[in-house]
Amino acid sequence: MKEERVELSLPVDVLSRLLRERVLVASDFRCLTRDADMISRKAVKASLMG
């Protein structure tokens, strides 16, 4: 059975909050563009900092 996927867009502050609250973990998502990858890395770092 093929895994179903959803493509969506989130504001960076929402992504940071989800990561900080451990509702979402970095291994759960994949960035589709270089810009999204850079922004999500910043969100991950921000969530780790506090």
C-alpha distance (Angstrom), angle and dihedral (degrees) to the residues before:
residue distance angle dihedral
M1 . . .
K2 3.78 . .
E3 3.81 116.9 .
E4 3.79 112.3 -115.1
R5 3.81 117.5 -131.0
V6 3.78 136.1 -167.6
E7 3.79 125.7 -152.3
L8 3.78 113.8 -149.1
S9 3.76 143.9 155.8
L10 3.81 125.8 -127.6
P11 3.78 132.1 -173.4
V12 3.81 109.7 -108.5
D13 3.81 92.4 -118.6
V14 3.81 90.2 55.7
L15 3.81 91.2 49.1
S16 3.80 90.2 49.2
R17 3.81 91.6 49.5
L18 3.81 93.0 48.9
L19 3.79 90.7 50.0
R20 3.80 93.5 44.8
E21 3.82 92.0 49.6
R22 3.83 89.5 46.2
V23 3.78 91.7 -123.8
L24 3.80 87.2 125.0
V25 3.79 128.2 26.8
A26 3.79 126.5 -156.4
S27 3.80 92.5 -114.4
D28 3.84 89.3 60.5
F29 3.79 95.2 68.6
R30 3.78 141.1 46.0
C31 3.79 126.6 -153.4
L32 3.78 116.9 -128.4
T33 3.81 98.5 -160.3
R34 3.78 136.9 38.2
D35 3.82 90.8 -117.6
A36 3.80 91.7 52.1
D37 3.79 89.6 49.0
M38 3.80 92.8 53.0
I39 3.81 92.8 46.5
S40 3.80 93.4 46.8
R41 3.81 90.8 50.4
K42 3.79 88.4 56.3
A43 3.81 89.9 49.3
V44 3.80 91.3 50.5
K45 3.80 91.4 49.6
A46 3.82 91.4 47.4
S47 3.80 91.1 50.7
L48 3.81 90.6 52.0
M49 3.78 92.7 49.3
G50 3.76 94.8 58.8
